[in-house]
Amino acid sequence: MKPLSKIKTVIVDDEPLARRRIKKLIATHHDIDLAAECNNGKDAVAVIESLHPDLVFLDVQMPEWNGFDVIERLEIESLPVIIFVTAYDTYAIKAFDVHAIDYILKPFDDERFFHALDRAREFIRQKETGIWARRVYDMMTSLHPMQEPVSLASKRYLDRIVVKSAGRIHFVPTETVDWIEASGKYLDLHSGKTTHRIRESISELELKLDPKIFLRIHRSYIINVGRIREMQSWHKGEYIVILNNDVKLITGRGYRDNLDILLNRLV
């Protein structure tokens, strides 16, 4: 029996830690051949056009050319199977779900990653990459109904949070928020010496905040990364995060990958 050819693969992500994570996971699959990795969209387009890979892991949020900008610059007829890699972005996720396109969320676990990889492998082995390309094309068309260069990944996040209190409505600029704390069915927005309370789940608000500015470090805490003054090792991989106002918050075990990505970005 003729052995199956290896799946030529390219990784595109501007975060070294994310690239290393993907490389580590695909290394356990002997039918995957890592042909190249890129840290920006411009290089990705050149590499994909040159190497004609079967599979691409493509980060959505990248400076200059993001993942969707890369797609727009490739010929749809020769488009490889693409697994999108994204931070929490409800707009992007809805587009992927509607068009049955696989994606993995940062921080991703092994099970989700391998599920996406298995689906991609099936399309490639069955030579049905045209179906995949059509799904991507339909998604891009739905995002650009008038063929305008509107970037999904550059969509606006909240720049103000609405706070209702005592019959009045306040607008709190997100840039003034130091950290956010879950308190039952409510959230406390800590902004300087003022605390605002809103009725919303922490998971819902997390999706509306720019992930490059706000980071969830615990099931009950979201912090403004610009307010971090110091981080101290705690135990079992956890940290004590000290903010500029001397507030100390302990990270949760389930959010270790978030901290790793942050540290990689800052160092």
Helices and strands as residue ranges (DSSP letters): E 7-12, H 16-26, E 32-38, H 41-51, E 55-59, H 67-72, G 76-78, E 81-86, H 90-98, E 103-105, H 110-125, H 129-143, E 160-165, E 168-173, G 174-176, E 179-183, E 186-191, E 194-198, H 202-208, E 214-218, E 221-224, G 225-227, E 228-233, E 239-243, E 248-250, G 253-255, H 256-266
